[in-house]
Amino acid sequence: MPVKVSVIVPVYNPGRYIEDCIASLLGQSLPPDAYEIVFVDDGCTDATPALLDALAAEDPRVRVIHQENSGWPGKPRNVGIDAARGEYVMFVDADDHLGAAALERMYDYGVANDADVVVGKMAGRGRAVPVELFRTNRPRAGVENAPLIDSLTPHKMFRRAFLDRTGLRFPEGRRRLEDHVFVTEAYLRADNVAVLGDYVCYYHVRRDDAENVSLQRFDPVSYYKNLREALDVVERYTEPGALRDRLFRRWLRVEMVERLRGRRFLNLPEDYRRELFEEIHGVVVERFGPGVAAALQPAQRVVAALAADGRYDDVVAFAQWEAGVGLAVEPQAVEWRGGLLRIVFAAELTHDGE
């Protein structure tokens, strides 16, 4: 039987977290001879390489590629793409795991809708994931008619022929946001993107030791240099106007404004906080017109405007004010009614306890 799906897993010192990942991959409902699992050992220094080699010796679905450490997941994912034999490739991180029918459902949905990219519903285990995108199945989605830009992690299924035709690969080297560059270009160049929203395909896990690569503190200068590369992709494949502004708004909101708000901002060391602000200020002034911030929520618009004007002290003051805002909630009733869960509660906003 031809290989339908190649699952590509970049691996670097995952510890015990890879056990759930392996179990979920081996337990897929897709027939065993219809998919393969390609682990790319990116220079692990723990016991993982021996574990994977033993697994490959026992299970014909499993292949292991060993390489020197490259510093980031981009190169091992590219190595996996080049080695893959499947019609589609699916990227999975060693910290995460799949729903039992994920590969079968995503593959069938992709084939049925002739999709270059298949986005399966995600659930967060201690991590935030998109919600609105997965409220319904979207057999023919695009950046114009669906909030695809809210989901920029690589944990999706891509048609191998599409990746080869476009030459699309991950940026390599020790860098950030390589997935943003790759996924954004895939969305903008795909003939069709299919979103499967009625089954949880991917479980995005926050490690107890907080060692997820994407959660580590970053160098602001290099981070926003890499972020500009994702913005370059948007500019390359869109025209100035409402669509480009809407796509840019995702980075302004998530990667800039929200990093300057409340306790999240105040808890950073002061010198790092100022450096972060200066880099964000530079991107906002260089790249974003007034239409990008216009549709943000009110508090986000305040922070965006202060960042654009270079008003660091006022951003700190606003963060201090926001840090004092709280929410007091008193549940009053919980009941099933007509097939719906009905929750009655009273709530009030407070500031400094008042």
N, C-alpha and C positions, 0 to 999 in steps of 0.2 A: 504494500500500500504506500502511495506517495506520502511524504511527510507534510502534514497540513500546517503544523505550528512548530516553530523553534523557539523555545523559551531561553532567553539569554540572561544570565545572572552574574553580574560583576561581584567579585568576592574579595574582601580585605578584612581579615581578622574579625569575623562576625560573632565569634564566641557561640554561646548556646542559642542565639537567636536564629541561626541557620537551621536548627532542628525543625521548627515549625514550618519554615519555608520549604525544606525538603519534603516533609510529610505532605504538605498541601500539593506539591508538584507531582509526587508519585501517586497521589490519590485522586487524580483528575478523572472525570467521567469519559473523556475522550479516549478512544481505544488506544492501548499502549503503543501499537505500531503506527499510530497516526501523528505522534508528536515526539520531539526530542528535547532534552534539557542540556544546554551548553553552559557549564560553569567556567568562568574565566577567572582563574586565581591570579590576582594582581599583586603577586609577591607577598602573600600572607606569611607572617612570622609565628602564627599559632599552630594548633593541630589541625586546622581546617584542610590543608592540602592532602594529608594522609586520609582524612575522613572521606573526601571527595573521590580520591583514587580508589579506595575500597568500594565505594558506592558504584563507581563506573565499572569495576570488575564484576560486580554482581548483577547490574541492571543494564541491558542494551540500550535503554533510552538515554542514558547519561553519558555525556562526554565532558572531559576536563581539559582545559588549556592552561598551562602554567606560563607566566611571563614575569619579568622583573617589574617591580612596583613603578607605576606610572604617575602616582600621586593623586589621581582623580578618576571617576568612573567613565569618562569619555572614551579613552583608548580601549579599555576592556570591552565596552559595549560595541565599539567598531570592530574589534577582533571577532566578537561573537557574530556580528552581522556577516562578516566575510566568511565565517565558517558555517553559517546556518544553511540547512538544506530545505527548510520549510517554505511553504507558500506565503505564510505570514510569520513575522517575528514578534515576540512578546517580551517586553523588558520587565524584569522583576528584581527588586533589591533583596539582598540576603536577609535583611531585617524584617521583611514583610511576608505575607502569604496570600494565597488565592482562595476564593470560594471553590467548592468541590466541582462545580460544573462550569467554571469560568472559561476555560479554553474552548470547550465544546460550544457554549452559547455564543461567545464572542466570534469564533470562527464562522459558525453557521450564520450569524447575523451579518458579518462582513461579506460573506459570499452572496447571501440573499440580496444585499443592497449594493453590491459591487463597490465596496468601500476600500479606499486606500488606507484609511485610518479607522480603527474601531476603538471607541472610548468606553470602557466598562465602568459601571457604577462603583464608586469607592466608599469605604467606611473607614473612619479614623479610630485608631486605638490610642488615644492620648494625643492625636494630631488632628489639625483642622483639615477638612476636605471640602470640595465644592458641594453645594446642596441644590441650588436652583437648576444647574445643568442636568441633574439626574431626576428631576421631578416626573419626567415622562420619557418614553422611548423617542428618539429622534433619528429616523432612518436616513434622512438627508439633511445633515447639519452643515453649517458653514459659519464663518465668523460674522456674517451679515445677519443670520437669523437665529443664532444660538449663542449662549455665553461660553463658548469654547475657551476663550482666553482666560477664564477662571481656572482652568486645569492645564498647567504647564509642566507637571511632572511627566517623566517618560514612561510611566507604567501603563502602556497602551499596546495595542496590536497594530503593526504596520505591514502592509503588503510588501514583500521583499522586492518584487519587480518595480514598485513605485520608488523605493529607496535607491535601486540601481539606476532607474531611468533618470532620476533627478540628481544622482550623485550625492544624496543627502547623507551626511555622517555627523557625528558629534564632534564639536571642538575638543581637542586633546590638550593635555598638560594640566598642571596644577592651577586650577582656575575655578571660578564659580559660575553658576547659571548656564552651564553648557546645555542643560535640558531645555531652558527657555529658548535658546537659539534654535535648537533642533526641532522642538515641538511647534514653535511659532511658524517656522518655515514649512513644516509638514502641513499644518492647517491651511496656510495660504496657497500652497501649491497642489494640494490634493484635489482630485476630481470630485470626491465625495468623502465625507466623514460621517460615520454612523455612531450614534450614542445609544448604548444599551442601559436603560435606566431602571429596569424592573427586576434586576438580580444583582446582588452585591458580588462583584467579581474580584475586587482587590481590597485587601486590608492593609492600611498604611499604619505602621506601628511606631510608636515612640519608645525607644529603649529606656529601661529603668535607669541605666547608667548615663543617659543623655548623650551617648556617643554617636548618635546619628550625624553623619557628615554635614548635612544641611542645617543642623541646629547649632553648629559651632560658631563662635564669634569670628567675624571676618575683618579683613583689612579694608576700610572704606574706599581707599583709592583704587585698588584693584577690583573690588566688587562692582563699583559703579562704572569702571571701565568696561567690565564684562557686560553689565546691564545695557550699556550703550550699544553693544553688538546686537542685542535682541531688538532694540529700537531701530537699528539699521535695517534689520530684516523687514520690519513693518514698513519702513519708508520705501524699501526696494519693491515691495509687492502691493502697495496701496497708493492711492492718490490723496493729496491733502483734502481734508474735509471731515465730516461727522464720523465716518467709520474709523479713520485713523485716530481721531481724538478719542473715540471709545476704546480702542485697543490700547492706546497709550495710557488711558486712565487706570488700567489695571496695575501698571508698574508704579504710577504716581501714588495710587491708594495703598497698595500692599507693601511695596519696597521702599517707599519714602515717607508718606504722611503717617502711616501707622507706626513707623519706627521712631517718630518724633513725639509720640503722645503718651501722656500719663506716666505711670510708674515704670513702664517699659523703658522710657527714655531717661527718667530720673535715676533709675538704678544703675545706669552706666557710669563709669569713671568720667570725671568732668573733661579731661583732655580728649578722651575717645568720643565723648558726646559732641564736643565742638567740631572735631574732625569729621564725624558723621554728618553733622549739619552742613558743613561747608561743601562736602561732596554732593549732598542732595541739592543744595542751593545751586550748585553749578549745573547739574543736569536739568533742573526745572527751568532755569534761565535760558540754557542753550537750546533745549529741545521742545518745550511745551508751550503752545499758544494758549490763549484764554479759554478756548473751548474744552480743553482737557479737564480742567478743574471744575468747570461749570456745573456738572451733574453729580459732584460729590455730595455727601451728606454735609449739613451745615458746619459741624465741628471740624470735619475734614477740610472744608473750604477755608476755614480760618487758618488752620495750620499750613495749608498749601500757599495761601497768600503771604503769610509771615515768612515762609521758607523762600518764596520767590523774591521777597523784598530784602532778604538777608538779615532779618531781625531775630538773631539768636536769643537775646535776652527775653524777648517777648514769647518766643517758643517755649523757653524754660518756664516762664511765668504761667503760660496757658497750661502746660503740662502739670504744674503744681496745682492749679485750680482743678483740672480734671481729676487729679489723683485724690482730691477730697470728695468727689462725687460718689455716692453709694446708692444701692438699691435695697430697700427693705420690702420683703414679700411675705405675706401671710396666707398660706393655702386654707381654703374654707370647705371645699368639697371636691371629691374625685369620683366619677361614676361613668359606667358605660351607658350610652343612650343612642339607640338607633344605629348600632354598629360603630359608633364613634366614642373615643375617650374624651369626656368632658371634664375640664378642670376649672374650678372657680377660685379666684384668688384676689386679694387686695394688695396693691403695691404703691409705694411712694418713693420718689427720689429724695435723697438727702445730700447735704453738703456739710462736711465736717461734723456729721452727726445731727444736724438740725434739719 
